[in-house]
């Protein structure tokens, strides 16, 4: 009977702990990136009563053990993905998949899936508690080289430098119905930029010089190229179309050389602007036009955001988009071995294994969703059901204690 009392107490303690865990889960139902926990029970070491039973051979047919109740074997966190809540704030970041954000705390690096971040007064990306998010700065070409972790920072005063135009694309159709050396030539214009970002107007003129005939290709010539505020030269350029209206020689380019009136060379350091001609000569109307040029004026920062790889991309008023940093992600072999240090942060332990660094969508199987936060993965219906089960378990073990007490009382009263 004393054993049954102690068994009942073990059951009370275990079910009470389960209720504690359920209560904590319910408390975190609206907490960003909260992960619910579960309690795993295990039986306590049983007491061997005998190895007897009926002997039908050299070994007994049964073992007689009396259990001593249960104990808590483990309290695990369930790492399933929480639902996403869209906030439309660029600095709210949700992780879809594995991994954690890495923040620099006073005791070293800590992990979190809570992506409610913001840029502080100094431009550092920080958590709501002020810890700086870690990552890598981008190279000038936008690529990212992993290495020692750095604080992710955005300079709010950053501007996009001007880019001189060094390539122009011309495409479309030159009407095959045009007659050589008659009528108005074909003209097209576009804006080009010098090394200081000032805009200049380029006017390009094409003239048909030879009509198509048997065994004779139709020929056109670049007869004029003028840039406002610049002195330029270009080689004589004639190009032909075959009987099917296709360019005979491709690729066809024209190099415009010279200097702007302010002293900057065309194309910046290249000293020339290359015009790429991708034309046809079919029947119908003339549609040849400048389809693009790669220069731009200086631009001010107008927006920023994170892409699915956690790369911080800046948008400027001149249309340029520039990658400046990428978030670092961490992962461990055994997330259940992480130590909870409060405020949604975790620290590595010997049980979790060493922290691995990587990039989302590359070394770490995850992606970043900007403008959203990961919600709690607590299922209230499941928690209330588990609460009823734990409550009934507690009540049943309490009945074992009261029943054992009554039996003890009867035993004591055997002697009157």
C-alpha positions in Angstrom: 0.0 0.0 0.0 2.9 2.4 0.7 4.1 1.5 -2.9 0.7 2.5 -4.3 0.8 5.8 -2.4 4.2 6.6 -3.9 3.0 5.5 -7.4 0.1 7.8 -7.1 2.3 10.7 -6.1 4.5 10.0 -9.2 1.5 10.1 -11.4 0.3 13.4 -9.8 3.7 15.0 -10.3 4.0 13.9 -13.9 0.4 15.0 -14.9 0.9 18.3 -13.0 4.1 18.9 -15.1 2.1 18.1 -18.3 -0.5 20.7 -17.2 2.3 23.2 -16.7 3.5 22.6 -20.3 0.0 22.8 -21.7 -0.5 26.1 -19.8 2.7 27.5 -21.3 1.6 26.4 -24.8 -1.8 28.1 -24.4 0.0 31.3 -23.0 2.1 31.4 -26.2 -0.7 30.9 -28.7 -0.3 34.5 -30.0 3.4 34.8 -29.6 5.4 35.3 -32.8 7.3 32.1 -33.9 6.4 30.3 -30.6 6.9 26.6 -30.7 4.7 24.4 -28.6 6.1 21.7 -26.3 5.0 18.2 -25.4 5.7 16.0 -22.4 6.9 12.4 -22.9 6.2 10.0 -19.9 8.2 6.9 -19.2 7.7 4.2 -16.6 9.9 4.2 -13.5 12.2 1.3 -12.7 10.0 -1.6 -11.7 10.5 -3.8 -8.6 11.2 -7.4 -9.3 8.9 -9.6 -7.1 10.0 -12.9 -8.4 11.3 -14.8 -11.4 8.9 -17.5 -10.7 5.7 -18.6 -12.4 5.3 -22.1 -13.6 8.4 -23.9 -14.5 7.9 -25.9 -17.7 11.6 -26.1 -18.5 15.0 -24.7 -17.5 13.6 -21.1 -17.5 10.6 -19.5 -15.9 7.7 -18.7 -18.2 7.0 -15.2 -16.7 8.7 -12.4 -14.7 6.8 -10.8 -11.9 7.5 -7.0 -11.7 5.6 -4.3 -9.9 5.8 -0.8 -11.4 6.7 2.3 -9.4 4.7 4.8 -11.4 5.8 7.1 -14.2 8.3 10.0 -14.6 8.8 12.6 -17.2 11.2 11.3 -19.8 11.5 14.5 -21.9 9.9 17.8 -22.7 10.3 18.3 -26.5 9.6 21.3 -28.6 7.6 20.7 -31.8 9.3 22.5 -34.6 6.5 22.4 -37.2 6.0 25.5 -39.3 3.6 28.1 -37.9 1.0 29.9 -40.0 2.1 33.2 -41.7 0.6 36.5 -40.7 1.1 39.2 -43.4 1.9 42.6 -42.1 3.3 44.4 -45.3 6.2 45.7 -43.3 9.4 45.2 -45.2 11.4 44.4 -42.0 9.0 41.8 -40.8 10.6 38.5 -41.9 9.2 35.0 -41.7 11.2 31.8 -42.3 9.6 29.2 -44.5 11.5 26.0 -43.8 14.4 25.2 -41.6 16.9 27.4 -39.8 17.1 30.4 -37.6 18.0 34.1 -37.7 21.3 34.8 -36.0 21.5 37.7 -33.5 24.5 39.0 -31.6 23.8 39.1 -27.9 25.9 40.0 -24.9 26.7 36.3 -24.3 27.5 35.6 -28.0 25.4 34.5 -30.9 21.8 33.4 -30.3 19.1 32.0 -32.6 15.5 33.0 -33.2 12.7 32.5 -35.7 11.1 35.7 -34.6 11.6 38.0 -37.6 10.0 41.2 -36.1 13.0 43.4 -36.9 13.6 47.0 -37.6 16.5 49.4 -38.5 17.7 51.4 -35.6 18.9 55.0 -35.6 22.4 53.9 -36.8 20.9 51.8 -39.6 21.5 48.4 -38.0 18.9 45.7 -38.5 17.9 44.8 -34.9 15.4 42.6 -33.0 12.7 44.2 -30.9 15.1 43.8 -28.0 17.9 45.6 -29.8 20.1 42.7 -30.7 21.8 43.1 -34.1 20.9 40.6 -36.9 24.0 38.9 -38.5 24.8 38.4 -42.1 27.3 39.3 -44.8 27.9 42.5 -46.8 27.5 42.2 -50.6 30.3 42.8 -53.1 30.0 45.8 -55.5 28.6 43.5 -58.2 25.8 42.4 -55.8 27.3 38.9 -55.1 27.8 37.7 -51.5 30.9 36.0 -50.2 30.4 34.1 -47.0 32.9 34.5 -44.2 33.0 36.0 -40.7 29.5 37.3 -39.8 28.8 41.0 -39.7 26.0 43.3 -38.5 23.5 43.8 -41.3 23.3 47.6 -41.9 21.5 50.0 -44.2 23.0 53.4 -44.8 19.9 55.7 -45.1 21.9 58.3 -46.9 23.2 56.0 -49.6 22.8 57.1 -53.2 23.2 55.3 -56.5 26.2 56.7 -58.5 25.6 57.7 -62.1 26.5 55.2 -64.8 27.6 56.5 -68.2 25.9 55.0 -71.2 28.2 52.6 -73.0 25.7 50.3 -74.8 22.5 51.1 -76.8 20.2 48.5 -78.3 18.3 49.2 -81.6 15.7 46.7 -82.8 12.7 46.5 -85.1 11.9 46.5 -88.8 13.0 48.7 -91.7 10.3 48.7 -94.4 11.3 46.8 -97.5 9.0 49.1 -99.5 11.3 52.1 -99.1 13.1 53.2 -102.2 16.8 53.9 -101.9 17.9 57.5 -101.5 14.4 58.9 -101.6 12.0 60.1 -99.0 12.8 60.9 -95.4 15.6 58.8 -93.7 14.7 56.7 -90.6 15.6 58.6 -87.4 15.4 57.5 -83.8 16.4 59.1 -80.6 17.2 58.2 -77.0 18.7 59.7 -73.8 22.3 58.9 -73.0 24.2 59.8 -69.8 27.7 61.1 -69.4 30.1 60.2 -66.4 28.5 62.9 -64.2 24.9 61.5 -64.8 23.8 64.4 -67.0 21.4 63.5 -69.8 22.0 64.1 -73.4 19.9 63.4 -76.5 21.3 61.0 -79.2 19.7 61.1 -82.7 20.6 58.2 -85.0 19.8 58.4 -88.7 19.6 55.4 -91.1 19.3 55.8 -94.9 18.5 53.1 -97.5 21.2 53.3 -100.2 20.7 50.2 -102.4 17.4 48.6 -103.5 17.1 44.8 -103.6 17.4 43.2 -107.0 18.2 39.7 -108.3 21.6 38.7 -106.8 21.8 42.2 -105.1 21.1 42.7 -101.4 19.3 45.8 -100.1 21.7 48.1 -98.3 21.3 50.7 -95.6 23.8 53.1 -94.0 24.2 54.8 -90.7 24.4 58.3 -92.2 24.3 60.4 -89.0 24.8 60.1 -85.2 24.6 63.2 -83.1 24.7 63.7 -79.4 23.6 66.9 -77.9 26.5 68.5 -76.0 29.2 66.2 -77.4 31.5 65.9 -80.3 31.5 62.4 -81.8 32.9 60.3 -84.6 32.0 56.9 -86.0 33.2 54.7 -88.8 31.2 54.5 -92.0 28.7 51.7 -91.5 26.8 49.9 -94.2 24.7 46.8 -93.6 22.8 44.6 -96.0 19.6 42.4 -96.0 19.2 39.3 -98.0 16.2 38.4 -100.1 14.4 37.1 -96.9 14.8 40.4 -95.1 17.5 39.2 -92.7 20.7 40.9 -91.8 23.6 39.4 -93.8 26.2 40.2 -91.2 25.5 39.8 -87.5 26.2 41.0 -84.9 26.1 44.5 -86.3 27.6 47.3 -84.1 28.5 50.9 -84.4 31.0 52.5 -82.1 30.4 56.2 -81.3 33.6 57.8 -80.0 34.2 61.2 -78.6 33.9 63.5 -75.7 31.1 65.5 -74.0 31.5 69.2 -73.7 32.1 68.9 -70.0 35.2 66.8 -70.7 33.9 63.3 -69.9 34.5 60.7 -72.6 31.6 58.8 -74.2 30.9 55.5 -72.4 33.0 56.5 -69.3 36.3 54.7 -69.2 35.6 52.8 -72.5 35.7 56.1 -74.5 32.9 54.9 -76.8 29.2 54.0 -76.9 28.4 50.8 -78.7 25.1 50.8 -80.7 23.9 47.2 -81.3 21.6 46.9 -84.4 19.2 44.0 -84.5 17.1 44.8 -87.5 15.0 43.2 -90.2 13.7 44.3 -93.6 10.3 43.0 -94.1 7.3 44.4 -95.9 5.0 46.7 -93.9 5.8 49.7 -91.8 9.1 50.8 -90.3 9.2 50.1 -86.5 13.0 50.4 -85.8 13.6 52.2 -82.6 16.0 52.3 -79.6 14.8 49.6 -77.2 17.2 50.4 -74.4 20.4 51.9 -73.0 22.4 51.0 -69.9 23.2 54.4 -68.5 21.5 56.2 -65.6 21.7 59.4 -63.6 22.4 59.5 -59.9 19.6 58.1 -57.8 18.3 58.6 -54.3 17.1 55.7 -52.1 13.3 55.3 -52.3 12.7 51.8 -51.1 14.2 48.6 -49.7 13.2 45.0 -49.2 14.4 41.5 -48.7 14.1 38.8 -51.3 13.5 35.1 -50.7 17.2 34.5 -50.1 17.3 37.1 -47.3 19.2 39.6 -49.6 18.6 43.2 -48.7 17.9 45.0 -52.0 17.8 48.8 -52.3 15.7 50.6 -55.0 16.8 54.0 -56.2 15.0 56.8 -58.0 17.0 56.1 -61.2 15.6 52.6 -61.5 18.7 50.9 -60.2 18.3 48.0 -57.8 21.3 47.1 -55.7 22.0 44.2 -53.3 23.9 45.4 -50.2 23.7 42.5 -47.7 22.4 39.0 -47.1 21.1 37.6 -43.9 22.9 34.6 -42.4 21.0 31.6 -41.3 21.9 29.1 -38.6 21.0 25.5 -38.1 22.0 22.6 -35.8 21.8 18.9 -36.0 19.4 18.5 -33.0 17.1 21.5 -32.5 15.6 19.7 -29.5 19.0 20.2 -27.8 18.8 24.0 -28.0 18.5 25.9 -24.7 15.7 28.4 -24.4 17.2 31.7 -23.1 14.0 33.8 -23.2 12.5 36.4 -25.6 12.2 33.7 -28.3 16.0 33.1 -28.4 17.9 29.8 -28.3 21.5 29.0 -27.5 23.4 26.0 -28.6 24.5 23.3 -26.2 26.5 20.1 -26.4 23.2 18.3 -27.1 22.2 20.5 -30.0 25.5 20.2 -31.8 27.6 23.0 -33.4 26.0 25.9 -35.1 26.2 25.8 -38.9 26.0 29.0 -41.0 24.5 29.3 -44.4 22.4 31.2 -46.9 18.6 30.7 -47.3 17.9 28.6 -50.4 21.5 27.5 -50.6 23.3 25.9 -47.6 20.1 26.1 -45.5 16.8 24.7 -46.9 14.6 27.7 -46.3 13.3 30.9 -47.8 12.5 34.3 -46.4 9.1 35.9 -46.8 9.3 39.7 -46.3 6.3 41.5 -45.0 5.1 38.5 -42.9 5.7 37.0 -39.5 5.6 33.3 -38.5 2.8 32.7 -36.0 2.7 30.2 -33.1 2.2 26.5 -34.0 -0.1 26.0 -31.0 -3.4 24.2 -31.8 -5.9 25.3 -29.1 -8.2 22.4 -29.8 -5.4 19.9 -29.3 -4.2 21.7 -26.2 -7.6 21.7 -24.5 -8.0 18.1 -25.3 -4.6 17.3 -23.8 -5.6 19.4 -20.8 -8.7 17.2 -20.2 -6.6 14.1 -20.5 -4.0 15.4 -18.1 -6.7 16.5 -15.7 -8.3 13.1 -15.7 -4.9 11.5 -15.2 -4.3 13.7 -12.2 -7.7 12.9 -10.8 -7.2 9.1 -11.3 -3.9 9.2 -9.5 -5.4 11.2 -6.7 -8.0 8.4 -6.3 -5.2 5.9 -6.1 -3.8 7.9 -3.1 -7.2 8.2 -1.4 -8.0 4.6 -1.9 -4.6 3.5 -0.6 -5.2 5.7 2.4 -8.5 4.0 3.1 -6.9 0.6 2.9 -4.2 1.7 5.3 -6.8 3.0 7.7 -8.6 -0.4 7.5 -5.3 -2.1 8.3 -4.6 0.0 11.3 -8.1 -0.7 12.6 -7.6 -4.4 12.5 -6.6 -4.2 16.1 -9.2 -2.6 18.2 
